[in-house]
Amino acid sequence: MHSRFGHSLGVMHTAALLYDSIVRNARDVLRAELGYDEAGFPRNRQLVRLAALLHDAGHSPFSHASEELFPDQDNGEGKYAHEQYSAAIVRGPLRQAVEDHKLNQGNYVLRLMMSLP
């Protein structure tokens, strides 16, 4: 069985495995280059899992088949894509809840995620 929800759970799980591998193999680099501390490792893992879980929040019904019905972008670059809607949901209605949480103050991974196109 495959559903959008099941897919998102799988992506979240896979993203956590990838994050864990990066931390296991590059902990010193993350500390030196990105300023991670012990509290940052589990917090950033939560943020990576959250981003993965929400990566398809902008999908419309019937998946990619209905994207041809999306409106054209004002910049002439074709139709909007579901990824743009997902980003708009996270940066719009969810932004304040994520950014204002006391555990996210000064978080490098969060700033990076929120700045991606």
VMD Tcl script that draws the C-alpha trace (Angstrom):
set ca {
  {0.00 0.00 0.00}
  {1.26 3.44 -0.84}
  {-0.23 6.69 0.31}
  {1.06 10.23 0.54}
  {1.17 9.83 4.33}
  {3.08 6.54 4.13}
  {5.49 8.08 1.64}
  {6.11 11.05 3.95}
  {6.74 8.75 6.92}
  {9.25 6.78 4.85}
  {11.01 9.95 3.73}
  {11.16 11.12 7.35}
  {12.68 7.81 8.43}
  {15.22 7.82 5.58}
  {16.19 11.45 6.28}
  {16.80 10.55 9.94}
  {19.02 7.63 8.90}
  {21.01 9.93 6.61}
  {21.34 12.58 9.32}
  {22.49 9.96 11.83}
  {25.12 8.73 9.36}
  {26.39 12.26 8.74}
  {26.64 12.92 12.48}
  {28.37 9.59 13.07}
  {30.93 10.25 10.32}
  {31.40 14.02 10.54}
  {30.65 15.08 14.12}
  {33.91 17.04 14.37}
  {33.25 18.88 11.10}
  {29.72 19.79 12.22}
  {31.15 21.19 15.45}
  {34.02 23.09 13.82}
  {32.35 24.37 10.66}
  {28.71 24.80 11.72}
  {29.07 25.37 15.45}
  {27.04 22.34 16.53}
  {27.00 21.58 20.24}
  {25.65 18.52 22.04}
  {22.17 20.03 22.31}
  {22.21 20.88 18.60}
  {22.63 17.34 17.35}
  {19.26 15.99 18.54}
  {17.48 19.29 17.85}
  {18.70 19.43 14.26}
  {17.71 15.78 13.86}
  {14.17 16.78 14.83}
  {14.22 19.62 12.29}
  {15.45 17.33 9.51}
  {12.67 14.84 10.35}
  {10.08 17.64 10.38}
  {11.27 18.97 7.00}
  {11.13 15.47 5.52}
  {7.66 14.83 6.94}
  {6.35 18.09 5.46}
  {8.18 17.91 2.13}
  {4.99 17.03 0.22}
  {2.52 19.15 2.21}
  {1.84 21.15 -0.97}
  {0.78 18.17 -3.04}
  {-2.66 18.41 -4.54}
  {-5.04 15.47 -4.95}
  {-4.04 12.97 -7.64}
  {-0.37 13.77 -7.13}
  {1.59 15.07 -10.12}
  {-1.23 14.51 -12.61}
  {-3.11 17.56 -11.35}
  {-0.09 19.90 -11.39}
  {-0.95 20.89 -14.95}
  {-3.94 22.69 -13.42}
  {-1.73 24.84 -11.16}
  {-1.57 28.54 -12.02}
  {1.27 30.01 -14.05}
  {4.04 31.77 -12.17}
  {4.24 35.54 -12.55}
  {7.91 35.27 -13.60}
  {7.10 33.33 -16.78}
  {8.86 30.16 -15.57}
  {5.89 27.89 -16.14}
  {3.42 26.57 -13.63}
  {3.91 26.42 -9.91}
  {5.10 23.06 -8.60}
  {3.96 21.25 -5.47}
  {7.39 21.89 -3.91}
  {6.69 25.62 -4.08}
  {3.38 25.12 -2.32}
  {5.06 22.96 0.35}
  {7.64 25.69 0.98}
  {4.89 28.33 1.14}
  {3.02 26.31 3.78}
  {6.12 25.95 5.95}
  {7.21 29.55 5.44}
  {3.69 30.93 5.86}
  {1.27 29.41 8.37}
  {3.91 27.24 10.11}
  {6.84 29.69 10.10}
  {6.16 31.50 13.34}
  {5.49 28.30 15.27}
  {8.80 26.84 14.11}
  {11.02 29.92 14.28}
  {9.70 31.24 17.58}
  {10.10 27.97 19.44}
  {12.67 28.50 22.19}
  {14.76 25.52 21.05}
  {15.21 27.01 17.57}
  {16.81 30.31 18.52}
  {20.04 30.75 16.54}
  {19.69 27.35 14.87}
  {21.86 27.11 11.74}
  {19.94 24.21 10.17}
  {16.63 26.02 10.64}
  {17.96 29.23 9.04}
  {19.28 27.17 6.12}
  {15.98 25.30 5.65}
  {13.91 28.47 5.74}
  {16.16 30.19 3.19}
  {15.98 27.47 0.53}
  {13.91 28.31 -2.57}
}
mol new
graphics top color blue
foreach p $ca { graphics top sphere $p radius 0.5 }
foreach p [lrange $ca 0 end-1] q [lrange $ca 1 end] { graphics top cylinder $p $q radius 0.2 }
display resetview
